[in-house]
Amino acid sequence: MRLEGRTALITGASRNIGREVALTFAREGANLILNTRNSSSELEEVANECRSHEVQVITAIADVSDESSVNDMVFKSFETFEHIDILINNAAIRPHKPLLDTSYEDWREVFSINLDPCFYLSRALLPKMIEHTYGSIVALGGMATLTGRPNTAPVASSKMAVLGLIKSIASEFSQYNIRANMVNPGSIDTERIHPEWYPEYAKDGRNSSKHLNQIPLGRQGHTKDIANACLFLASDESSYITGDQINAVGGRFIVTPGEED
C-alpha cells in the first residue's frame, strides 16, 4: 500500500473530490483527519467508509478560513497522531460576478476560503514535517489556475495565488524533504450544490456535445481521476516532483486532429 504508515489531513472531505481522495487514501493505508466546515453527518459517513479499510480516522468540524480554528484542529489532531505527513488543501468556493460588481467584501471572502487556509494549514503543519523530515502538501486548483475567464476574477486570482504559495513552500522547505504541488481539475462530474457558480452549463448541460467537444478525451473527469493525481503526489512515487502541477483537464490545451492550422 502506497501510503501505509502515513497520516493525511484532507479539507473539504465530506463530498465530491475530497470524499474520493479520503477513500482512495484509506485504501492505500493512510490514517486520516477529515475536515469540513458544517456537513458533519456527511463527513461521518465518509469517515466510516474509510474505517472499513482498517485505518484510523478522526473527523474535525472547523472553518479553515479562520486561523484559530485551524490551529485548534491541528493541535487536537496531534493528540491522536504523532505526525501528519500529507496535507490535501481542497476547500474552495467559485462564485461568479462581473469584476465591476465585485465588492471588497466579495473579494476577501473568496481569498479567505481559497487561499488563506493553505497558508494557515501549511504553517501549522510544517514545523512537525520539518522535525519528521517528510511532508507532501497538495493544493487543489482548477481551470481558474490556468486560464482567465469572465466573471471569475477573485477565483482566478486566489487560485493563482495558491500556486505561488505552493511554489514558495516547495522552494523553501525542499531541504527538509518536504514537497508541495498542485492538482488542477478540469470539468469533473461532481454534485453541484451551487449551480449559480456554473452559469456556462445553465443552457447546455455538462454532458452536452457542446461542452464535451471542447475536451479532447471526450468526457468529463471523474472524482477518481483527481484522487489518483493526489495519491501520486502524496506518495513516494512522486518523490522527485515538487513545485509543480498536474493538469487533469482531459487535454483541454492540446490541438486535436482536424484542428491543425
Protein Blocks (a to p, Z undefined) as FASTA:
>chain_A
ZZgoiacddehklgcjlmmmmmmmmmnopacddddfklmmlmmmmmmmmmmnopacdddd
ddfkbmklmmmmmmmmmmmpmbdfbdcdfbdcdddcdfklpcfklmmmmmmmmmmmmmmm
mmmmmmmmmmnopacddddebjklmpccehilmmmmmmmmmmmmmmmmmmmmmmnopacd
dddddddddddfblmlmmmlmmmcfkbmklmmmpmnopacdfklmmmmmmmmmmmklmmg
ghiacddehopacccehiaZZ
